[in-house]
Amino acid sequence: MGPLTDDHRCPRGRSRRSLESALTMVVGGVIAAAACYVLVDRPHGAVVVAVTALGAILANALKQAVRSGF
């Protein structure tokens, strides 16, 4: 592949990439929060927030790793 030219356009727009990234993070956060409630009977609010944030970050990292081909 050569260098990009001035008239190059990516196949997906900026809004679509942002929406896909946000959706990935929301899904990862929801799955992590659900897992937290499954594993712990009554988790503290701060723990749920921390687990949700970690799940969102891990989901985004996993998506990037899969796209890059490891």
mmCIF file as Biopython writes it, N, C-alpha, C and O atoms, coordinates in Angstrom:
data_model
#
loop_
_atom_site.group_PDB
_atom_site.id
_atom_site.type_symbol
_atom_site.label_atom_id
_atom_site.label_alt_id
_atom_site.label_comp_id
_atom_site.label_asym_id
_atom_site.label_entity_id
_atom_site.label_seq_id
_atom_site.pdbx_PDB_ins_code
_atom_site.Cartn_x
_atom_site.Cartn_y
_atom_site.Cartn_z
_atom_site.occupancy
_atom_site.B_iso_or_equiv
_atom_site.auth_seq_id
_atom_site.auth_asym_id
_atom_site.pdbx_PDB_model_num
ATOM 1   N N  . MET A ? 1  ? 0.837   -1.180  0.000  1.0 0.0 1  A 1 
ATOM 2   C CA . MET A ? 1  ? 0.000   0.000   0.000  1.0 0.0 1  A 1 
ATOM 3   C C  . MET A ? 1  ? 0.878   1.237   0.000  1.0 0.0 1  A 1 
ATOM 4   O O  . MET A ? 1  ? 1.868   1.308   0.728  1.0 0.0 1  A 1 
ATOM 5   N N  . GLY A ? 2  ? 0.522   2.181   -0.793 1.0 0.0 2  A 1 
ATOM 6   C CA . GLY A ? 2  ? 1.289   3.407   -0.906 1.0 0.0 2  A 1 
ATOM 7   C C  . GLY A ? 2  ? 0.776   4.481   0.033  1.0 0.0 2  A 1 
ATOM 8   O O  . GLY A ? 2  ? -0.121  4.247   0.843  1.0 0.0 2  A 1 
ATOM 9   N N  . PRO A ? 3  ? 1.362   5.664   -0.090 1.0 0.0 3  A 1 
ATOM 10  C CA . PRO A ? 3  ? 0.920   6.765   0.766  1.0 0.0 3  A 1 
ATOM 11  C C  . PRO A ? 3  ? -0.482  7.228   0.360  1.0 0.0 3  A 1 
ATOM 12  O O  . PRO A ? 3  ? -0.907  7.055   -0.782 1.0 0.0 3  A 1 
ATOM 13  N N  . LEU A ? 4  ? -1.180  7.816   1.321  1.0 0.0 4  A 1 
ATOM 14  C CA . LEU A ? 4  ? -2.517  8.327   1.045  1.0 0.0 4  A 1 
ATOM 15  C C  . LEU A ? 4  ? -2.427  9.597   0.214  1.0 0.0 4  A 1 
ATOM 16  O O  . LEU A ? 4  ? -1.531  10.419  0.408  1.0 0.0 4  A 1 
ATOM 17  N N  . THR A ? 5  ? -3.348  9.745   -0.697 1.0 0.0 5  A 1 
ATOM 18  C CA . THR A ? 5  ? -3.389  10.940  -1.536 1.0 0.0 5  A 1 
ATOM 19  C C  . THR A ? 5  ? -4.289  11.985  -0.892 1.0 0.0 5  A 1 
ATOM 20  O O  . THR A ? 5  ? -4.939  11.717  0.119  1.0 0.0 5  A 1 
ATOM 21  N N  . ASP A ? 6  ? -4.325  13.172  -1.477 1.0 0.0 6  A 1 
ATOM 22  C CA . ASP A ? 6  ? -5.144  14.250  -0.926 1.0 0.0 6  A 1 
ATOM 23  C C  . ASP A ? 6  ? -6.636  13.967  -1.041 1.0 0.0 6  A 1 
ATOM 24  O O  . ASP A ? 6  ? -7.417  14.464  -0.230 1.0 0.0 6  A 1 
ATOM 25  N N  . ASP A ? 7  ? -7.048  13.179  -2.029 1.0 0.0 7  A 1 
ATOM 26  C CA . ASP A ? 7  ? -8.473  12.903  -2.218 1.0 0.0 7  A 1 
ATOM 27  C C  . ASP A ? 7  ? -8.907  11.576  -1.580 1.0 0.0 7  A 1 
ATOM 28  O O  . ASP A ? 7  ? -9.967  11.045  -1.912 1.0 0.0 7  A 1 
ATOM 29  N N  . HIS A ? 8  ? -8.096  11.049  -0.673 1.0 0.0 8  A 1 
ATOM 30  C CA . HIS A ? 8  ? -8.442  9.794   -0.001 1.0 0.0 8  A 1 
ATOM 31  C C  . HIS A ? 8  ? -9.601  10.016  0.960  1.0 0.0 8  A 1 
ATOM 32  O O  . HIS A ? 8  ? -9.646  11.017  1.675  1.0 0.0 8  A 1 
ATOM 33  N N  . ARG A ? 9  ? -10.542 9.068   0.970  1.0 0.0 9  A 1 
ATOM 34  C CA . ARG A ? 9  ? -11.652 9.109   1.919  1.0 0.0 9  A 1 
ATOM 35  C C  . ARG A ? 9  ? -11.764 7.748   2.579  1.0 0.0 9  A 1 
ATOM 36  O O  . ARG A ? 9  ? -11.787 6.719   1.904  1.0 0.0 9  A 1 
ATOM 37  N N  . CYS A ? 10 ? -11.833 7.749   3.882  1.0 0.0 10 A 1 
ATOM 38  C CA . CYS A ? 10 ? -11.996 6.493   4.617  1.0 0.0 10 A 1 
ATOM 39  C C  . CYS A ? 10 ? -13.391 5.942   4.341  1.0 0.0 10 A 1 
ATOM 40  O O  . CYS A ? 10 ? -14.330 6.710   4.130  1.0 0.0 10 A 1 
ATOM 41  N N  . PRO A ? 11 ? -13.535 4.610   4.342  1.0 0.0 11 A 1 
ATOM 42  C CA . PRO A ? 11 ? -14.833 4.030   4.027  1.0 0.0 11 A 1 
ATOM 43  C C  . PRO A ? 11 ? -15.906 4.351   5.063  1.0 0.0 11 A 1 
ATOM 44  O O  . PRO A ? 11 ? -17.087 4.425   4.723  1.0 0.0 11 A 1 
ATOM 45  N N  . ARG A ? 12 ? -15.518 4.538   6.304  1.0 0.0 12 A 1 
ATOM 46  C CA . ARG A ? 12 ? -16.494 4.889   7.333  1.0 0.0 12 A 1 
ATOM 47  C C  . ARG A ? 12 ? -16.198 6.289   7.845  1.0 0.0 12 A 1 
ATOM 48  O O  . ARG A ? 12 ? -15.037 6.668   8.003  1.0 0.0 12 A 1 
ATOM 49  N N  . GLY A ? 13 ? -17.233 7.041   8.099  1.0 0.0 13 A 1 
ATOM 50  C CA . GLY A ? 13 ? -17.066 8.417   8.560  1.0 0.0 13 A 1 
ATOM 51  C C  . GLY A ? 13 ? -16.708 8.503   10.031 1.0 0.0 13 A 1 
ATOM 52  O O  . GLY A ? 13 ? -16.706 7.502   10.748 1.0 0.0 13 A 1 
ATOM 53  N N  . ARG A ? 14 ? -16.409 9.703   10.463 1.0 0.0 14 A 1 
ATOM 54  C CA . ARG A ? 14 ? -16.004 9.951   11.842 1.0 0.0 14 A 1 
ATOM 55  C C  . ARG A ? 14 ? -17.133 9.633   12.815 1.0 0.0 14 A 1 
ATOM 56  O O  . ARG A ? 14 ? -16.888 9.065   13.879 1.0 0.0 14 A 1 
ATOM 57  N N  . SER A ? 15 ? -18.355 9.988   12.468 1.0 0.0 15 A 1 
ATOM 58  C CA . SER A ? 15 ? -19.478 9.740   13.370 1.0 0.0 15 A 1 
ATOM 59  C C  . SER A ? 15 ? -19.747 8.246   13.531 1.0 0.0 15 A 1 
ATOM 60  O O  . SER A ? 15 ? -20.087 7.790   14.622 1.0 0.0 15 A 1 
ATOM 61  N N  . ARG A ? 16 ? -19.598 7.498   12.469 1.0 0.0 16 A 1 
ATOM 62  C CA . ARG A ? 16 ? -19.813 6.053   12.554 1.0 0.0 16 A 1 
ATOM 63  C C  . ARG A ? 16 ? -18.751 5.390   13.435 1.0 0.0 16 A 1 
ATOM 64  O O  . ARG A ? 16 ? -19.075 4.512   14.234 1.0 0.0 16 A 1 
ATOM 65  N N  . ARG A ? 17 ? -17.506 5.796   13.297 1.0 0.0 17 A 1 
ATOM 66  C CA . ARG A ? 17 ? -16.439 5.240   14.137 1.0 0.0 17 A 1 
ATOM 67  C C  . ARG A ? 17 ? -16.654 5.602   15.588 1.0 0.0 17 A 1 
ATOM 68  O O  . ARG A ? 17 ? -16.428 4.772   16.468 1.0 0.0 17 A 1 
ATOM 69  N N  . SER A ? 18 ? -17.090 6.831   15.863 1.0 0.0 18 A 1 
ATOM 70  C CA . SER A ? 18 ? -17.349 7.259   17.241 1.0 0.0 18 A 1 
ATOM 71  C C  . SER A ? 18 ? -18.514 6.487   17.841 1.0 0.0 18 A 1 
ATOM 72  O O  . SER A ? 18 ? -18.460 6.068   18.997 1.0 0.0 18 A 1 
ATOM 73  N N  . LEU A ? 19 ? -19.563 6.299   17.058 1.0 0.0 19 A 1 
ATOM 74  C CA . LEU A ? 19 ? -20.721 5.546   17.533 1.0 0.0 19 A 1 
ATOM 75  C C  . LEU A ? 19 ? -20.354 4.097   17.814 1.0 0.0 19 A 1 
ATOM 76  O O  . LEU A ? 19 ? -20.795 3.529   18.813 1.0 0.0 19 A 1 
ATOM 77  N N  . GLU A ? 20 ? -19.562 3.501   16.952 1.0 0.0 20 A 1 
ATOM 78  C CA . GLU A ? 20 ? -19.142 2.117   17.155 1.0 0.0 20 A 1 
ATOM 79  C C  . GLU A ? 20 ? -18.281 1.981   18.414 1.0 0.0 20 A 1 
ATOM 80  O O  . GLU A ? 20 ? -18.430 1.020   19.170 1.0 0.0 20 A 1 
ATOM 81  N N  . SER A ? 21 ? -17.398 2.926   18.634 1.0 0.0 21 A 1 
ATOM 82  C CA . SER A ? 21 ? -16.547 2.898   19.820 1.0 0.0 21 A 1 
ATOM 83  C C  . SER A ? 21 ? -17.379 3.086   21.090 1.0 0.0 21 A 1 
ATOM 84  O O  . SER A ? 21 ? -17.174 2.379   22.076 1.0 0.0 21 A 1 
ATOM 85  N N  . ALA A ? 22 ? -18.305 4.027   21.068 1.0 0.0 22 A 1 
ATOM 86  C CA . ALA A ? 22 ? -19.152 4.258   22.235 1.0 0.0 22 A 1 
ATOM 87  C C  . ALA A ? 22 ? -20.033 3.046   22.525 1.0 0.0 22 A 1 
ATOM 88  O O  . ALA A ? 22 ? -20.220 2.678   23.685 1.0 0.0 22 A 1 
ATOM 89  N N  . LEU A ? 23 ? -20.567 2.432   21.486 1.0 0.0 23 A 1 
ATOM 90  C CA . LEU A ? 23 ? -21.404 1.254   21.679 1.0 0.0 23 A 1 
ATOM 91  C C  . LEU A ? 23 ? -20.603 0.092   22.257 1.0 0.0 23 A 1 
ATOM 92  O O  . LEU A ? 23 ? -21.098 -0.643  23.111 1.0 0.0 23 A 1 
ATOM 93  N N  . THR A ? 24 ? -19.373 -0.074  21.795 1.0 0.0 24 A 1 
ATOM 94  C CA . THR A ? 24 ? -18.505 -1.120  22.336 1.0 0.0 24 A 1 
ATOM 95  C C  . THR A ? 24 ? -18.255 -0.894  23.818 1.0 0.0 24 A 1 
ATOM 96  O O  . THR A ? 24 ? -18.297 -1.838  24.608 1.0 0.0 24 A 1 
ATOM 97  N N  . MET A ? 25 ? -17.996 0.349   24.198 1.0 0.0 25 A 1 
ATOM 98  C CA . MET A ? 25 ? -17.721 0.646   25.595 1.0 0.0 25 A 1 
ATOM 99  C C  . MET A ? 25 ? -18.965 0.475   26.459 1.0 0.0 25 A 1 
ATOM 100 O O  . MET A ? 25 ? -18.860 0.005   27.592 1.0 0.0 25 A 1 
ATOM 101 N N  . VAL A ? 26 ? -20.132 0.842   25.958 1.0 0.0 26 A 1 
ATOM 102 C CA . VAL A ? 26 ? -21.364 0.670   26.720 1.0 0.0 26 A 1 
ATOM 103 C C  . VAL A ? 26 ? -21.665 -0.819  26.929 1.0 0.0 26 A 1 
ATOM 104 O O  . VAL A ? 26 ? -22.016 -1.237  28.032 1.0 0.0 26 A 1 
ATOM 105 N N  . VAL A ? 27 ? -21.526 -1.602  25.879 1.0 0.0 27 A 1 
ATOM 106 C CA . VAL A ? 27 ? -21.784 -3.039  25.994 1.0 0.0 27 A 1 
ATOM 107 C C  . VAL A ? 27 ? -20.799 -3.679  26.969 1.0 0.0 27 A 1 
ATOM 108 O O  . VAL A ? 27 ? -21.202 -4.491  27.802 1.0 0.0 27 A 1 
ATOM 109 N N  . GLY A ? 28 ? -19.517 -3.329  26.880 1.0 0.0 28 A 1 
ATOM 110 C CA . GLY A ? 28 ? -18.531 -3.859  27.806 1.0 0.0 28 A 1 
ATOM 111 C C  . GLY A ? 28 ? -18.832 -3.480  29.243 1.0 0.0 28 A 1 
ATOM 112 O O  . GLY A ? 28 ? -18.679 -4.302  30.147 1.0 0.0 28 A 1 
ATOM 113 N N  . GLY A ? 29 ? -19.256 -2.247  29.464 1.0 0.0 29 A 1 
ATOM 114 C CA . GLY A ? 29 ? -19.605 -1.799  30.807 1.0 0.0 29 A 1 
ATOM 115 C C  . GLY A ? 29 ? -20.818 -2.509  31.371 1.0 0.0 29 A 1 
ATOM 116 O O  . GLY A ? 29 ? -20.844 -2.866  32.548 1.0 0.0 29 A 1 
ATOM 117 N N  . VAL A ? 30 ? -21.818 -2.713  30.536 1.0 0.0 30 A 1 
ATOM 118 C CA . VAL A ? 30 ? -23.035 -3.407  30.989 1.0 0.0 30 A 1 
ATOM 119 C C  . VAL A ? 30 ? -22.726 -4.863  31.333 1.0 0.0 30 A 1 
ATOM 120 O O  . VAL A ? 30 ? -23.201 -5.380  32.344 1.0 0.0 30 A 1 
ATOM 121 N N  . ILE A ? 31 ? -21.933 -5.519  30.496 1.0 0.0 31 A 1 
ATOM 122 C CA . ILE A ? 31 ? -21.577 -6.914  30.773 1.0 0.0 31 A 1 
ATOM 123 C C  . ILE A ? 31 ? -20.769 -7.004  32.063 1.0 0.0 31 A 1 
ATOM 124 O O  . ILE A ? 31 ? -20.996 -7.906  32.869 1.0 0.0 31 A 1 
ATOM 125 N N  . ALA A ? 32 ? -19.835 -6.086  32.270 1.0 0.0 32 A 1 
ATOM 126 C CA . ALA A ? 32 ? -19.028 -6.105  33.493 1.0 0.0 32 A 1 
ATOM 127 C C  . ALA A ? 32 ? -19.875 -5.829  34.728 1.0 0.0 32 A 1 
ATOM 128 O O  . ALA A ? 32 ? -19.691 -6.476  35.760 1.0 0.0 32 A 1 
ATOM 129 N N  . ALA A ? 33 ? -20.793 -4.887  34.639 1.0 0.0 33 A 1 
ATOM 130 C CA . ALA A ? 33 ? -21.655 -4.590  35.779 1.0 0.0 33 A 1 
ATOM 131 C C  . ALA A ? 33 ? -22.559 -5.780  36.098 1.0 0.0 33 A 1 
ATOM 132 O O  . ALA A ? 33 ? -22.781 -6.100  37.266 1.0 0.0 33 A 1 
ATOM 133 N N  . ALA A ? 34 ? -23.072 -6.425  35.070 1.0 0.0 34 A 1 
ATOM 134 C CA . ALA A ? 34 ? -23.907 -7.612  35.293 1.0 0.0 34 A 1 
ATOM 135 C C  . ALA A ? 34 ? -23.099 -8.731  35.944 1.0 0.0 34 A 1 
ATOM 136 O O  . ALA A ? 34 ? -23.594 -9.428  36.829 1.0 0.0 34 A 1 
ATOM 137 N N  . ALA A ? 35 ? -21.862 -8.897  35.503 1.0 0.0 35 A 1 
ATOM 138 C CA . ALA A ? 35 ? -21.003 -9.920  36.110 1.0 0.0 35 A 1 
ATOM 139 C C  . ALA A ? 35 ? -20.719 -9.580  37.571 1.0 0.0 35 A 1 
ATOM 140 O O  . ALA A ? 35 ? -20.642 -10.477 38.412 1.0 0.0 35 A 1 
ATOM 141 N N  . CYS A ? 36 ? -20.564 -8.306  37.876 1.0 0.0 36 A 1 
ATOM 142 C CA . CYS A ? 36 ? -20.324 -7.885  39.255 1.0 0.0 36 A 1 
ATOM 143 C C  . CYS A ? 36 ? -21.522 -8.245  40.141 1.0 0.0 36 A 1 
ATOM 144 O O  . CYS A ? 36 ? -21.343 -8.737  41.255 1.0 0.0 36 A 1 
ATOM 145 N N  . TYR A ? 37 ? -22.724 -8.005  39.655 1.0 0.0 37 A 1 
ATOM 146 C CA . TYR A ? 37 ? -23.915 -8.334  40.429 1.0 0.0 37 A 1 
ATOM 147 C C  . TYR A ? 37 ? -24.121 -9.842  40.545 1.0 0.0 37 A 1 
ATOM 148 O O  . TYR A ? 37 ? -24.701 -10.312 41.524 1.0 0.0 37 A 1 
ATOM 149 N N  . VAL A ? 38 ? -23.655 -10.599 39.566 1.0 0.0 38 A 1 
ATOM 150 C CA . VAL A ? 38 ? -23.767 -12.060 39.637 1.0 0.0 38 A 1 
ATOM 151 C C  . VAL A ? 38 ? -22.792 -12.617 40.668 1.0 0.0 38 A 1 
ATOM 152 O O  . VAL A ? 38 ? -23.131 -13.531 41.420 1.0 0.0 38 A 1 
ATOM 153 N N  . LEU A ? 39 ? -21.576 -12.063 40.703 1.0 0.0 39 A 1 
ATOM 154 C CA . LEU A ? 39 ? -20.544 -12.583 41.591 1.0 0.0 39 A 1 
ATOM 155 C C  . LEU A ? 39 ? -20.695 -12.118 43.038 1.0 0.0 39 A 1 
ATOM 156 O O  . LEU A ? 39 ? -20.372 -12.862 43.964 1.0 0.0 39 A 1 
ATOM 157 N N  . VAL A ? 40 ? -21.183 -10.895 43.240 1.0 0.0 40 A 1 
ATOM 158 C CA . VAL A ? 40 ? -21.310 -10.330 44.587 1.0 0.0 40 A 1 
ATOM 159 C C  . VAL A ? 40 ? -22.783 -10.040 44.848 1.0 0.0 40 A 1 
ATOM 160 O O  . VAL A ? 40 ? -23.471 -9.465  44.004 1.0 0.0 40 A 1 
ATOM 161 N N  . ASP A ? 41 ? -23.261 -10.442 46.027 1.0 0.0 41 A 1 
ATOM 162 C CA . ASP A ? 41 ? -24.689 -10.309 46.325 1.0 0.0 41 A 1 
ATOM 163 C C  . ASP A ? 41 ? -25.146 -8.851  46.313 1.0 0.0 41 A 1 
ATOM 164 O O  . ASP A ? 41 ? -26.089 -8.503  45.603 1.0 0.0 41 A 1 
ATOM 165 N N  . ARG A ? 42 ? -24.484 -8.003  47.093 1.0 0.0 42 A 1 
ATOM 166 C CA . ARG A ? 42 ? -24.847 -6.581  47.133 1.0 0.0 42 A 1 
ATOM 167 C C  . ARG A ? 42 ? -23.576 -5.748  47.055 1.0 0.0 42 A 1 
ATOM 168 O O  . ARG A ? 42 ? -23.064 -5.318  48.089 1.0 0.0 42 A 1 
ATOM 169 N N  . PRO A ? 43 ? -23.048 -5.506  45.839 1.0 0.0 43 A 1 
ATOM 170 C CA . PRO A ? 43 ? -21.788 -4.772  45.719 1.0 0.0 43 A 1 
ATOM 171 C C  . PRO A ? 43 ? -21.953 -3.295  46.065 1.0 0.0 43 A 1 
ATOM 172 O O  . PRO A ? 43 ? -23.018 -2.708  45.871 1.0 0.0 43 A 1 
ATOM 173 N N  . HIS A ? 44 ? -20.892 -2.719  46.572 1.0 0.0 44 A 1 
ATOM 174 C CA . HIS A ? 44 ? -20.876 -1.293  46.896 1.0 0.0 44 A 1 
ATOM 175 C C  . HIS A ? 44 ? -20.905 -0.501  45.585 1.0 0.0 44 A 1 
ATOM 176 O O  . HIS A ? 44 ? -20.418 -0.975  44.559 1.0 0.0 44 A 1 
ATOM 177 N N  . GLY A ? 45 ? -21.468 0.687   45.623 1.0 0.0 45 A 1 
ATOM 178 C CA . GLY A ? 45 ? -21.613 1.501   44.422 1.0 0.0 45 A 1 
ATOM 179 C C  . GLY A ? 45 ? -20.299 1.828   43.738 1.0 0.0 45 A 1 
ATOM 180 O O  . GLY A ? 45 ? -20.208 1.820   42.511 1.0 0.0 45 A 1 
ATOM 181 N N  . ALA A ? 46 ? -19.279 2.116   44.542 1.0 0.0 46 A 1 
ATOM 182 C CA . ALA A ? 46 ? -17.974 2.449   43.969 1.0 0.0 46 A 1 
ATOM 183 C C  . ALA A ? 46 ? -17.367 1.249   43.245 1.0 0.0 46 A 1 
ATOM 184 O O  . ALA A ? 46 ? -16.685 1.405   42.232 1.0 0.0 46 A 1 
ATOM 185 N N  . VAL A ? 47 ? -17.617 0.065   43.766 1.0 0.0 47 A 1 
ATOM 186 C CA . VAL A ? 47 ? -17.105 -1.146  43.111 1.0 0.0 47 A 1 
ATOM 187 C C  . VAL A ? 47 ? -17.796 -1.338  41.766 1.0 0.0 47 A 1 
ATOM 188 O O  . VAL A ? 47 ? -17.147 -1.693  40.782 1.0 0.0 47 A 1 
ATOM 189 N N  . VAL A ? 48 ? -19.080 -1.111  41.716 1.0 0.0 48 A 1 
ATOM 190 C CA . VAL A ? 48 ? -19.818 -1.255  40.459 1.0 0.0 48 A 1 
ATOM 191 C C  . VAL A ? 48 ? -19.320 -0.247  39.431 1.0 0.0 48 A 1 
ATOM 192 O O  . VAL A ? 48 ? -19.158 -0.590  38.260 1.0 0.0 48 A 1 
ATOM 193 N N  . VAL A ? 49 ? -19.077 0.985   39.852 1.0 0.0 49 A 1 
ATOM 194 C CA . VAL A ? 49 ? -18.571 2.010   38.930 1.0 0.0 49 A 1 
ATOM 195 C C  . VAL A ? 49 ? -17.187 1.621   38.414 1.0 0.0 49 A 1 
ATOM 196 O O  . VAL A ? 49 ? -16.907 1.745   37.221 1.0 0.0 49 A 1 
ATOM 197 N N  . ALA A ? 50 ? -16.323 1.149   39.315 1.0 0.0 50 A 1 
ATOM 198 C CA . ALA A ? 50 ? -14.974 0.760   38.910 1.0 0.0 50 A 1 
ATOM 199 C C  . ALA A ? 50 ? -15.005 -0.432  37.957 1.0 0.0 50 A 1 
ATOM 200 O O  . ALA A ? 50 ? -14.274 -0.449  36.967 1.0 0.0 50 A 1 
ATOM 201 N N  . VAL A ? 51 ? -15.832 -1.414  38.240 1.0 0.0 51 A 1 
ATOM 202 C CA . VAL A ? 51 ? -15.926 -2.598  37.379 1.0 0.0 51 A 1 
ATOM 203 C C  . VAL A ? 51 ? -16.511 -2.223  36.023 1.0 0.0 51 A 1 
ATOM 204 O O  . VAL A ? 51 ? -16.082 -2.750  34.996 1.0 0.0 51 A 1 
ATOM 205 N N  . THR A ? 52 ? -17.478 -1.325  36.009 1.0 0.0 52 A 1 
ATOM 206 C CA . THR A ? 52 ? -18.075 -0.880  34.754 1.0 0.0 52 A 1 
ATOM 207 C C  . THR A ? 52 ? -17.043 -0.158  33.890 1.0 0.0 52 A 1 
ATOM 208 O O  . THR A ? 52 ? -16.959 -0.400  32.686 1.0 0.0 52 A 1 
ATOM 209 N N  . ALA A ? 53 ? -16.259 0.727   34.506 1.0 0.0 53 A 1 
ATOM 210 C CA . ALA A ? 53 ? -15.221 1.431   33.758 1.0 0.0 53 A 1 
ATOM 211 C C  . ALA A ? 53 ? -14.172 0.460   33.231 1.0 0.0 53 A 1 
ATOM 212 O O  . ALA A ? 53 ? -13.732 0.575   32.087 1.0 0.0 53 A 1 
ATOM 213 N N  . LEU A ? 54 ? -13.775 -0.492  34.062 1.0 0.0 54 A 1 
ATOM 214 C CA . LEU A ? 54 ? -12.791 -1.474  33.625 1.0 0.0 54 A 1 
ATOM 215 C C  . LEU A ? 54 ? -13.337 -2.336  32.491 1.0 0.0 54 A 1 
ATOM 216 O O  . LEU A ? 54 ? -12.607 -2.648  31.550 1.0 0.0 54 A 1 
ATOM 217 N N  . GLY A ? 55 ? -14.591 -2.718  32.565 1.0 0.0 55 A 1 
ATOM 218 C CA . GLY A ? 55 ? -15.201 -3.497  31.492 1.0 0.0 55 A 1 
ATOM 219 C C  . GLY A ? 55 ? -15.252 -2.736  30.184 1.0 0.0 55 A 1 
ATOM 220 O O  . GLY A ? 55 ? -15.033 -3.313  29.119 1.0 0.0 55 A 1 
ATOM 221 N N  . ALA A ? 56 ? -15.541 -1.437  30.254 1.0 0.0 56 A 1 
ATOM 222 C CA . ALA A ? 56 ? -15.571 -0.613  29.044 1.0 0.0 56 A 1 
ATOM 223 C C  . ALA A ? 56 ? -14.185 -0.505  28.425 1.0 0.0 56 A 1 
ATOM 224 O O  . ALA A ? 56 ? -14.034 -0.600  27.207 1.0 0.0 56 A 1 
ATOM 225 N N  . ILE A ? 57 ? -13.183 -0.309  29.256 1.0 0.0 57 A 1 
ATOM 226 C CA . ILE A ? 57 ? -11.808 -0.189  28.754 1.0 0.0 57 A 1 
ATOM 227 C C  . ILE A ? 57 ? -11.345 -1.512  28.151 1.0 0.0 57 A 1 
ATOM 228 O O  . ILE A ? 57 ? -10.733 -1.528  27.083 1.0 0.0 57 A 1 
ATOM 229 N N  . LEU A ? 58 ? -11.633 -2.616  28.826 1.0 0.0 58 A 1 
ATOM 230 C CA . LEU A ? 58 ? -11.217 -3.919  28.309 1.0 0.0 58 A 1 
ATOM 231 C C  . LEU A ? 58 ? -11.936 -4.275  27.011 1.0 0.0 58 A 1 
ATOM 232 O O  . LEU A ? 58 ? -11.339 -4.878  26.119 1.0 0.0 58 A 1 
ATOM 233 N N  . ALA A ? 59 ? -13.201 -3.911  26.899 1.0 0.0 59 A 1 
ATOM 234 C CA . ALA A ? 59 ? -13.933 -4.180  25.658 1.0 0.0 59 A 1 
ATOM 235 C C  . ALA A ? 59 ? -13.336 -3.396  24.497 1.0 0.0 59 A 1 
ATOM 236 O O  . ALA A ? 59 ? -13.209 -3.918  23.390 1.0 0.0 59 A 1 
ATOM 237 N N  . ASN A ? 60 ? -12.972 -2.143  24.750 1.0 0.0 60 A 1 
ATOM 238 C CA . ASN A ? 60 ? -12.357 -1.329  23.703 1.0 0.0 60 A 1 
ATOM 239 C C  . ASN A ? 60 ? -10.985 -1.888  23.316 1.0 0.0 60 A 1 
ATOM 240 O O  . ASN A ? 60 ? -10.651 -1.933  22.132 1.0 0.0 60 A 1 
ATOM 241 N N  . ALA A ? 61 ? -10.194 -2.311  24.294 1.0 0.0 61 A 1 
ATOM 242 C CA . ALA A ? 61 ? -8.876  -2.884  24.006 1.0 0.0 61 A 1 
ATOM 243 C C  . ALA A ? 61 ? -9.001  -4.190  23.236 1.0 0.0 61 A 1 
ATOM 244 O O  . ALA A ? 61 ? -8.215  -4.454  22.326 1.0 0.0 61 A 1 
ATOM 245 N N  . LEU A ? 62 ? -9.982  -5.005  23.596 1.0 0.0 62 A 1 
ATOM 246 C CA . LEU A ? 62 ? -10.194 -6.264  22.894 1.0 0.0 62 A 1 
ATOM 247 C C  . LEU A ? 62 ? -10.602 -6.024  21.446 1.0 0.0 62 A 1 
ATOM 248 O O  . LEU A ? 62 ? -10.152 -6.730  20.543 1.0 0.0 62 A 1 
ATOM 249 N N  . LYS A ? 63 ? -11.451 -5.031  21.229 1.0 0.0 63 A 1 
ATOM 250 C CA . LYS A ? 63 ? -11.866 -4.700  19.861 1.0 0.0 63 A 1 
ATOM 251 C C  . LYS A ? 63 ? -10.670 -4.253  19.026 1.0 0.0 63 A 1 
ATOM 252 O O  . LYS A ? 63 ? -10.532 -4.653  17.871 1.0 0.0 63 A 1 
ATOM 253 N N  . GLN A ? 64 ? -9.811  -3.430  19.605 1.0 0.0 64 A 1 
ATOM 254 C CA . GLN A ? 64 ? -8.627  -2.965  18.887 1.0 0.0 64 A 1 
ATOM 255 C C  . GLN A ? 64 ? -7.664  -4.108  18.600 1.0 0.0 64 A 1 
ATOM 256 O O  . GLN A ? 64 ? -7.048  -4.146  17.535 1.0 0.0 64 A 1 
ATOM 257 N N  . ALA A ? 65 ? -7.527  -5.039  19.538 1.0 0.0 65 A 1 
ATOM 258 C CA . ALA A ? 65 ? -6.630  -6.174  19.339 1.0 0.0 65 A 1 
ATOM 259 C C  . ALA A ? 65 ? -7.145  -7.095  18.239 1.0 0.0 65 A 1 
ATOM 260 O O  . ALA A ? 65 ? -6.367  -7.608  17.435 1.0 0.0 65 A 1 
ATOM 261 N N  . VAL A ? 66 ? -8.436  -7.300  18.208 1.0 0.0 66 A 1 
ATOM 262 C CA . VAL A ? 66 ? -9.028  -8.166  17.182 1.0 0.0 66 A 1 
ATOM 263 C C  . VAL A ? 66 ? -8.894  -7.519  15.810 1.0 0.0 66 A 1 
ATOM 264 O O  . VAL A ? 66 ? -8.598  -8.203  14.830 1.0 0.0 66 A 1 
ATOM 265 N N  . ARG A ? 67 ? -9.109  -6.220  15.731 1.0 0.0 67 A 1 
ATOM 266 C CA . ARG A ? 67 ? -9.005  -5.524  14.438 1.0 0.0 67 A 1 
ATOM 267 C C  . ARG A ? 67 ? -7.586  -5.498  13.897 1.0 0.0 67 A 1 
ATOM 268 O O  . ARG A ? 67 ? -7.377  -5.556  12.685 1.0 0.0 67 A 1 
ATOM 269 N N  . SER A ? 68 ? -6.607  -5.409  14.800 1.0 0.0 68 A 1 
ATOM 270 C CA . SER A ? 68 ? -5.222  -5.325  14.344 1.0 0.0 68 A 1 
ATOM 271 C C  . SER A ? 68 ? -4.654  -6.707  14.024 1.0 0.0 68 A 1 
ATOM 272 O O  . SER A ? 68 ? -3.579  -6.804  13.432 1.0 0.0 68 A 1 
ATOM 273 N N  . GLY A ? 69 ? -5.343  -7.756  14.398 1.0 0.0 69 A 1 
ATOM 274 C CA . GLY A ? 69 ? -4.887  -9.104  14.099 1.0 0.0 69 A 1 
ATOM 275 C C  . GLY A ? 69 ? -3.882  -9.625  15.105 1.0 0.0 69 A 1 
ATOM 276 O O  . GLY A ? 69 ? -3.052  -10.481 14.797 1.0 0.0 69 A 1 
ATOM 277 N N  . PHE A ? 70 ? -3.976  -9.081  16.340 1.0 0.0 70 A 1 
ATOM 278 C CA . PHE A ? 70 ? -3.112  -9.458  17.468 1.0 0.0 70 A 1 
ATOM 279 C C  . PHE A ? 70 ? -1.743  -8.989  17.151 1.0 0.0 70 A 1 
ATOM 280 O O  . PHE A ? 70 ? -0.824  -9.184  17.946 1.0 0.0 70 A 1 
#
